[in-house]
Amino acid sequence: MRLALLLAASAGLFAQADWPRFRGPNGAGVAEGTPPVDFGPARNLAWRVSPPAGKSSPIVAGGKLILTGHDGDRFLTVAYDAASGIELWRREVKRRNIQKRHKLNDPAAPTAAADRNRVVVFFTEFGLASYTLDGKVEWTLPLDEMSSMQGVSASPVLHDGSVYLVVDQARNSYVLSVNAANGETRWRTPRPDAVGGIYSSPVIFTGGPEPVLGVLGDIEFSAYALTSGERVWWVSGLPSQAKTSPAVAGDRIVMSVNAMAEESQIPVFAALLAGDANNNRRLDRNEAKGVPLAVFPAVDRNRDNQIDETEWNDFRVQALQPSATVSIRPRGLGDITKTAVEWRVLRAVPNVPSPLIAGGLVYTVRNGGVAGISDAATGEVKKEFRLPGALGDYYASPVAAGKHVYFASMEGKITVMEAGAEGRITATIPMEEEIFATPAIVGNALYVRTQQGLYCFQTPKPLAVDVRRGPNDKTSKAKLGRNPAPDAIPSGFGAPSSEQRASGSTG
């Protein structure tokens, strides 16, 4: 009864909106709301809990905040009340296989996707699982072991009754569609094997004659028919090994890809032939002295355990495409590269954070805290500058709401910037905890997952006035706008008690 009352009381605190997947609605990173610009561990904090280990980003659907985590061989999906932080349920699946991954990747890196009926999660060492928003198991779909240089990490998309998942890997890449209600496969379309792997999540693009699934891949952006999985159009000539996800605004798609390597790091084939012991102009694993073992399988496209000159040259061309943020406006079918590409920007190109389109501008951030602001229509660079006091590496993607843009660095600095070409900094918030996950925004709440905690920061509401008593009567004012320290908020409402924070449990 107490829990029910607390949840009912908290239900009115936030606007009823959703942030249903990685980077919110259609992965755009833009919300309608007024989250705080002045916040921190001791300012405008509505609640804090300790989630399980993981680097997936939080999502919000139907008043519930949902994220994934891991504990040994257990992969966890946890739901919290978005207004109070009370844990509502957690479910688990068990590891089925082992995936090789980069040390900064994570067993729970992909972000969940939800609608008003269900939440779908993806664990690369298990597969897909679906739960109702109340935590009831709907279905599971185990998937085969995945092979990628740094670990598969794309997030699923839930759209119009279907789940879409892209698995770009060194061998047997594919894009998958399943029935969201029962987990049955609708179609599975093979994709080119990815040299070095691809780590990009797809988007739904509705700016053409028919809605399509847009997938940023290896040197190419491809569109797949939602109902059949047919590849209907594509744009090529992009850099390789994409780690960012594209952003859609109307009929425009913007994507950023950082070059895999510099020319000095990838020698011409003739230089590799020094190791060709049998002089057959093919290099096996022992002969390919200049090729890292992790790269060899991806270069060996025909899978004969040797690298020939054609395979190496194809790899070299892809790897040496210059870093760029690219805008396309798709028209037509087939190869539309010559007509679709609007502009390319070679400055402030991010490695992992995805580009953000908001208010007619494109915002990017790369390691070193170098931010870029460009005109979305023309690509004209309006400003390139360093975010003061936040010069570290960046893995979280920027997000926007109202009149502000939020950047979160790995070292835990959140920069709040006024939206606009001037790049005026409002605040730099030291969280003192590493951040890999992209923040979520719903109404007047900003949700931030660090490596130690999950925070809800809330814009204070104005003091209420009882017009029957008048504005000068002290008894007429509610305490809605006051922000007590976390320990002063009642246990289970607004913030966990000290015992809950210590145990990591709020249920």
N, C-alpha and C positions, 0 to 999 in steps of 0.2 A: 504494500500500500504506500509506504514512504517513497519508494522508487517511482511509483506511478505518479504520485503528487509532484515529485521533483521534476520529472520529465514534462508533465503538463504545465508546470509553472515556467519552465525554461523554453517551452515551444514558441512563445511569443517574442523572444529576445531578438531573433534574427529574421531578416526577410526570407520568404520562401523562394529560394532559387537554388540551382544545382551547379556543381562543378564536377561533371560526371565522368571525367576521364583525365588522362595525362594532359595537363595544360588547359583543363576546362572544356567548355563547349567547342566541339570539333577541334580540339587541340590548339585553339587560337591564342590562349593566354590572356584573354580580355574578359572582364566581368563588369556587370552593372552593379555598382555599390559604392560605399564610402568607408573603406577600411581605414584604420588609424594611420597617421603618418608620424606620430610621436608615440613610440612604444618601446618595450624592452622587457627583460625578465622581471622588472619591478614597476613597469608603467603600462597601463591599459591592458593588463593581463586578466583575461576572464578565467582561464584555467590552464593547467599543465598536467600532463600524465607522462609516464614512461612506457613507450611502446616497445614491442619486441625489436630485436636487431633487424635492420633492413634499410634499403636505400630507395624503395619505391616512394612515389609522391602520394600525398593524401588526396582523396576525392570526397565529394559530398553529394549525397542523393537522398531525397525524402527525409531530410533532417538528420541523417546519419553520416558521420565521417568514417570512412573505411580506408584501411591500408593493409599492406601485407608485410610479413616478417618471417623470420626463421629461428629455429632453436634446434641445433643439431640436425637430425634427419627429418624434423618436423617443419613443414611449411604452413604458415599461419595466415589466416584472414581474420582481422579484428574490426569490429564495428563499435563506435562510440556515439553517444548522443552529441550532436554537433554543438549544441548550446551549452551543455553542462560538463562534457568530458566524461560522463559516466560510461563505463564499458558495458555494452549491451549484449554482445556475444562474441565468441571466437571459435573458429573451426580450423581443422587441420587436415592436410594430406601428407603422405609419407614420400620421401625421396625414392625415385625409381632408378636413377642412374647418376653418374658423375659427369659434370661438364667442366672442361678446362675454361678458365676465365682470367682476365686481368685482375691484379690485386685490388684495383679500385672498383671493379665490378662486384656484384653481390648476388647470392642465391635468390634474393627477393628484390631484384632491380625493376622488373616490369611493373607498371602501375595498373591498378584495377580499372575496370570500366563498368558503368552502371546506368540503368534507367529507373523509372519509377516502380519497376517490378522485380528487378534482380541485380546482382552484381556478379561479374565474371572476372576471374583472376587467372593469371598465367605464371607458372613456375617452370623455368626451362628444364629442370631436372624431374619434372612430373608431367606437366601438360596443362590443360584447361580444367577449371572447376566453376560451377555456377551455384549461387545461393540466392534465396529470396532475401529481400531487405530485412526480414525478420530472422535470418540465419538458417533457414531450412535448406538442406542439401537438395538441389534440383538434379544435377548430373555432373559427371566427371568424364573427361576425355583424355586418357593418357596418350602421350606423344613419344615418338622414338627419340633416342639420344641425339643431341645436337652438337655439331662441331664448328667452332668458330675460334679465330685467333684470340679474341678477347672475351668471348662468351656472348651468346645471343641475349639481347636485352630489350627488344621492341615490345611495346605495350599493345594489348588488344583494343579493338574498337567495337562498340556495341551500337548498332544502328538499325532501326526499322525491323526489328525481329531477327537480325542476324549478327553473329560475332565474326569479325574479321581479324586474322592474325597473319603477320608476315614473319617467315623464318628464313632469313638470308644467312647462309653459312657456306663453309668451304665445299661441302658436298650436299647435293640433293636439296637445294633451296626451293621454297614454295610459298604461295600465298593461299590461305585457307579460309573458307566460309562455312560456318556451322549454324544450324537452327538454334536460336537462343533459347527456345522453350524446352528442347530435349537433347541438345548436343549432337544431333545427327549431322554428318557431313553433307553439305549442299554441293560444294565443289572444291577441288584442290588443283591449282594451276602451278606447274613447274616454273621456276625462275632461274636465270643464269646463276651459276655458282659465283660467290662473291670473293674476290681477291682481298684478303685481309679482313673480310667480314663487313657487314652493314649493321648499324645500330640505331636505325631510324624507325619511328612509329608512323603508320599511315594516317591519312586524312580522308574525309568524304568531301568530294568536290561537286558542287551543284551548279557551277557557273556555265556549264555547257548544255547541249541538247538533252543529255541523259546524265543522272548522277553516276559518279564513278568512284572507285577506291583509288586514291593517289598514293603511289609508293615511290619514295626516294631510294634508289638502288645504286649499283656499281656503275658509275659514269652515266646514269640514265634515270629520268623520272618517268614512270609508267603509270597508265590509267587502266583499270580493270573494270569491266561491266559488273555491277553489283549482283545481278541475277545469274550470270553464266560464268564469270571468271575470265571471260575473253579479254585479252590485251587489245585495247581499242586504239590507243594513241600513246606516243612517247616522245620525249625530248632527250637527246643524247649530248655528248660532249661535256659532261659535268666532271668535276673532280671525283676521285675514288674514295672509298671507305667512309661513307657518310655516317656521322654520329649524331647529327642534329635531326629534328623533325621539321617538316615543312609547315608553313603558316598560310591559311587561306583567308582572303578578304574579298568577297564578291566574286568576280571572275579572274582574280589575280592569285597566283601561288608564288610565295617567296621561300627560297631554301638557301641554306648556307652549308658549304662543304670545305673543310680545311684539307689542304694537300697532304697526301700520305707521307711524302718524303721530298728531300731536295735532290737535285740532279747528281750531286757528288756522292750521294748515298746509294745510288742505283747505277752501277756501271753498265756499259754497253756489253752485248753478248760476247764480242771478241775477247774482252778482258776476262770473262769467266772461263773461256776455253783453255786457259792455262792449267786448269784442273782436269781436262779431258784426257784421262789416262789411255783410253783405247782409240782415241782420235776419230770417233764416229760422229762428232759434232752434236752429241747429245750428252746431257749431264745427269747422272743418277745422284742419289742423295750424298754419296761419298765424294763424288767429283765436284759437286756444286758448292765449292768452298765459300763463295761470296753470297750464298743464299741462306738466310736463317731457316732452320728446320721448320719453324712454325709457318713460314711463308711458302715453302716448297709445295705442299699439297694444293694450295690455291692457284699457284702458277701452272701446275701440271693439269691443264684443262682436260686433256684426253685420258688422264688417269693411267698412263702406261709406266708410271714411276720414273719418268725421265722428263727433262726440260729441253725442248728444242728451241731454235732461234725464233720461230714465229710466236711461240708461247711467251718467251721472255720479252720480246718486243711489245706484244700486246699488254703485258703486265706493266712494262716500263711507261708506255704511253698513258695508261690509266693512272699510275702512281704519280706521274709528274704533271698532271693537270694542275694549273695554279689555283690556289685557294680563292674562293669567290662566294659572294652572296648574289644569287641570281633570281630575277623575277620573270615569270612566264605568264602569258595570257593565252590559254589553249583555244585553238579553233581547228576543226577538221579531224581527220582520222589518219592513222598510220604515223609515219615519221614527220612530225610537225616542227622539228628543231628550227628550221630556217624562218618560220613565220611566228613561232610562239615566244621566242626569247625577246623580252623587252629591254633588259639592261643587266649589266654585271658590275658589281662593286668589289674591288680587290682590297679594301681597307677594313680593319676591325672585324675580320672574318672569324667567327667563333669556331672552336673545336667541338665542344659538346653542347653548350647552351643553344637552344633553337632561336631563330629570329622572331621578333614580335612586330606585328602590324597594328598600329593604333592611331586613330586620328589622322590618317593620311601619311604617317611616318613609319619607317622601319627602324627598330631599335635592335642593336646587337651588342654583345660583350664577349671579349676574348680574354684569355689568361693575361695576367698583369693588370687587370682592371681597365682595359682599354675599351671604351664604349664608342659606338658609332650611331649616328642619327642620319638617315637618308630619306629623301622624298620617295614615297611609295610609287608614284606615277612615273618618275623620271630616273630615279637612282641617284640624283644629285646628292652628294655628301654635304649635309648641313653642318655637321660638327663631328670631330673625332677627338676624344680627350680621355684622360685617366680619371677614374672615380676616386676622389680623394679619400685617403684612409682605408681603401679596400683594393689593394693592388695585387692580391693573390690569385690563385687559380679559381676557375668557375666551372661548375658542373650543373647547377640549377639554372633553369631558363627564366628570363625576365617575364614578369606578368604586369598587367595594368588594370586599373579601375579608377573611375572618376577622373581626376586631374593629375594622377601620379603613376609613375612606373617604379617597380620594385626589382632590384637586383640583389641576389644573395651569393656571396662568395663561399668557397669551400671552408675557409678559415672562420666563417661565421659572422661576417660583416654584411648587414643588409643596408643597401643604399636606397633611399627614397628620393626620387627625382621628379620635378614638375614635368608633366607631359609637354612636349613642344621642342622646337628646333634649337632653343637656347641651351638646353641641358642644365637648367638650374637645380642644384642639389638642395633638397629640403633637410635631410638628416642622414647620418650614418649611424646605424644601430649596431653596437657590439653584442652579439649573442653569446660569445665565448664558447661556442660549441660548433663543431664542423657541420656544414650543410651540404648535402648532395641532392636532396629532394627539392622539387619545384614547389613553391608555396601555392596554396589554394585560397581563393577569395569568394566569399558568399555574403552578400548584403554588407553589413558593417563589421564583418569579421575577417581577419587574416589568419590563416592556419599555416604554421611553420613546423616542419619536421626537421629536427637536428639529429645528430647521431646519439644524443642522450635523451631527448625529450620531444614531446609533441605539444605545441603551444597554440592557444587561441588568444589572439589579441583583438580587442573590441573597441570601436569608437564609442566613447561615452555618449549616452543619450542626454539631451537637455533636461534640465530640472522641470518637472511638471508643476503646473500652477493650478490650484483650485480657484476658478474664477468666482466662485461664490464667496470666498474669503478675501480675495485680493492678493496681489503679488507681494505685499509687505508683511503678510501674516506668515510667521515662520512655520506654523503647522500646515500650511497649504502646499509645502514643497516636498515632493518625494525624493528619495535618495538614489534615484536611478543613475544620475550622472557621476556619482562618487565611485572611486576605484580603490577599495580597501586592499591592503596587502593580502597575498594569497592565504596566509594562515588565518586571516580575519574573516574569510568567506566561509559560510557554513559547509561542513563536510558533505561532499556529494553534490554540491550546487555551486557552479561558477568556478570552483577550483577544488582539487583533491585535498584531503587532510594531510598533515605531515606524515601520518602512518601510511596513507595511500601512496604518497610520493616516494616513500622509502621502499615500498614493496613493488611499485610499478603497477598496482592493481587499483581500479576504481569501481569494480563491480561489487 
